[in-house]
Amino acid sequence: MVEIEIGVLRTQSIDRSIPDRATLQREVSAWEQQRNQSGERINWMFTTDHARAKLAQAYPQPAKES
């Protein structure tokens, strides 16, 4: 989800050369306020089971206790 938001930030706000850190911070802060006020949501397409199946190697199931 973070990668999705960073992509939205890049396309909506920082898709150009920004001269300095202070300007970047102002741009990101203004974008963040607008994004939060608009109530935009990410439409997460994976179910928990689908995510577990797709990411099984990265997140193996813990061994069950006997």
Buried (B, 14 or more C-beta within 10 A) or exposed (E): EEEEEEEBBEEEBBEEEBEEEEEEEEBBEEBEEEBEEEEEEEEEEEEEEEEEEEEEEEEEEEEEEE
